[in-house]
Amino acid sequence: RKRKSLFVLFSMILPLAVFLPYLIHDSPGVFRNIFLYSSRKGVWGMGSILQWCYGYGRGHLLLQVLRWLVIKQLLYSKFIFLISLVILFTRPFLKKISLLEGVFMTFCLFFIVTPGFGVQYLSWLSYFAIIYSPILGIIYLALGELFLVRVYGYWGGWAPPYHADSRGLLFWPWQGFEAALGLILWAFIIFMFVKFLLDKY
């Protein structure tokens, strides 16, 4: 307990020291960007699939249900997340998982079920994917890099990437090849997650 307490203490000191000037200068802004942050919905994973299904056929009962799921994605995400936790934490192999593997598993689960998404989130998984499997990690980095270059190119009207501006765009901020590439990346994260569970189990 002493070692864990010291770890928590020192892991909090550095971020607090770094962010202290911002907390003093603009505490409402820091609070807003941390606790009231909202990502885009319907642009990643299951949310984009539901959005696509609804966009290609209105009026049917099934599509009305899909529309409700798109609108209530937060409920859908919490439901699946809780089921996932129940399944995972009833498995004995969790006792064999290290801290780094646990973080990798958590980020994979987040990317699989999250209703909201921002392209910068993709960096969270990079380090842990490389640690888990260098080959799969490199494939993840390559797919993620291609996806980001294409999305920023789409936002910038295919001008140099630093001209990209995602403000004021429609609810669906990318489409066509970029949307398909995003689904491929999402499916690859599912593949890594399932392979990890099978390896551990």
N, C-alpha and C positions, 0 to 999 in steps of 0.2 A: 504493500500500500504506500509506503514511503517513497519508493522509486516511482510509482505511478503518479503520485502527487507532485513530485519534483518535475516529472516529465510534463504534466499539465501546466504547472506554474511557468516553467521556462518556455514552453511552446506558446504561452499567452503573452509573455513579456515582450518578445521581439515584435509581433504584429502591433501590439499596443504602442510601443515606442515609435514604430514607423508611422502609424496612423494618427499619433497624438496631435501633430500640427494641424491636420485636416479636421480632427474632432474639435479642436479649439476654434479654428477659423470658420468652419461651416458644418456644425453638428447636425442641423436639420437636413442638409444635403446628403451627408453620409448616411443618416438614418433612412432617408428616402431611397437611396440607391442600394442599400443592403436589404432592408426589410420590406420595402414596398416595390421592389423591382418586379417587372412582369415581362416575360419573354413572349415571342410570337407563338401563336397557336395555329395548328393545322398545317405546319410546314415541314414536319419531321415525323418519320416513322408511321405509327398507326394513325396519328392525326392527319397526315397527308393522304393516306389511303382512304380514310373516311371522307375527307374533303373531296377527293377525286371522285369517289363513288357517288357522293351526293350531287356533284356538279354535272354528272352524266346521266341524269334521269330523275326528274322531280315527280312527285305525285304518288309513287308506290309506297306501300306501307313500310317495307324494309328500308327504303331510302329515307322515310320520315324518321324511323328509329335511328338510322345512321346520322341524320341531321341533329337529332337530339344528343347523340353521343359526341358530335363535333362541338356542339354548344356547351355541353356539360363535361368537357374532357377532364376537368379537375376531378370530378367524382369518379369517372372511369379510371383515371390514373391511380387514385388512392385505393380503389377497389382491387385492381390488379397488383399494386405494390404490396398491399396487406396479404393477399393470397400468396404472393411470391415469398414474403418474409416467413409466413407460416410453414410453407413447404421447405424452405431452406433451413430454418432453425430447428426443424424436426429431424434433420439428417445428421448422423454422427460424424460424417466426414468434415463438418465445420471445425471440429476440434483440431484438425490437422492443418488448418489454413493459417498462414502467417499474416502479419499486419499488412504487408505489401499486397499479398494475394487478396486479402479482404477488401482493400481499397479498390483494387482492380475489379473485383466482383461487384462492388457497390456502384462504381461508375458505369459498368456494363449494364447493370440492372436499371440504373437511372436513364441511360440512353435508350433502352428498350421500351420503357413504359412512360417516359415523360410526355405530357401533352404540350409543353412549351419548349422552345428551342431558340438558341442563339448560336451563330456559327463559331463564336469564340469558345464555346463549351468544348469543342472537339479537342482542344489542347489538354484538357484535364486527363484524358485517358492515355495520352501518348507515352509518357514515361512508364506507366504500369503495364501497358501492352508490350513494350520492349522487354521489360523485366520478365514478364510471363513467358513470352515466346518471341525471340528476336525476329524470326521469319514472319510470323503473323503480325508482329509489331511494325515491321517495315512495310508490309502490305497495307496495314491500317494507315500509316503515315503517308504512303503514296496515294491511296484513295482519298484521304482527307485533304491532302495538298491539292490534288486535282479538283476536288469539289470546291475548295475555297477559292482557287484561282478562277474557276468558272463562275462562281456566285459573285465574286467581286467584279469580274469582267461584265457580268450581266447588269449589276448595279451601276457600273460606270459607263454603260453604253459601249463596251469593248474598247474604251480608252485605256491608258495606263492605269493599273489597279489603284493608285493613290487618288484617282478621281472618283472612286466609288462612293456613292451616297445612298444609304438605305432609307433615308427619311422621306416621308410622303408617298411611299410606294403602296400598292394595293395590298389587300390581306394576304395574297399569295405572292411572296416577293421574288420567287423564281419559278420557272416552268420548263417544260420540254426536257432537254438533255440534262440540265442541272437538277431537276426534280427526280429524274430517273437515277442519276448518279447518287443523289442523297439517299434514295431507297436502297441502292446497292450497298452503300456504306453502312446504313442501318442494319441490313441483313448480315453484313460481315461481322458487325458487333454481336449480333445474336449468335452467329456461328462461333465466335471466340468464347462467348459466355457458355454455350452448351458444351464446347470442347473442354473448357476449363472444369466444368462440373463433372463431365465424364472422366476426365483424367484423375480428378480428386476422389471420385466415388469408386 
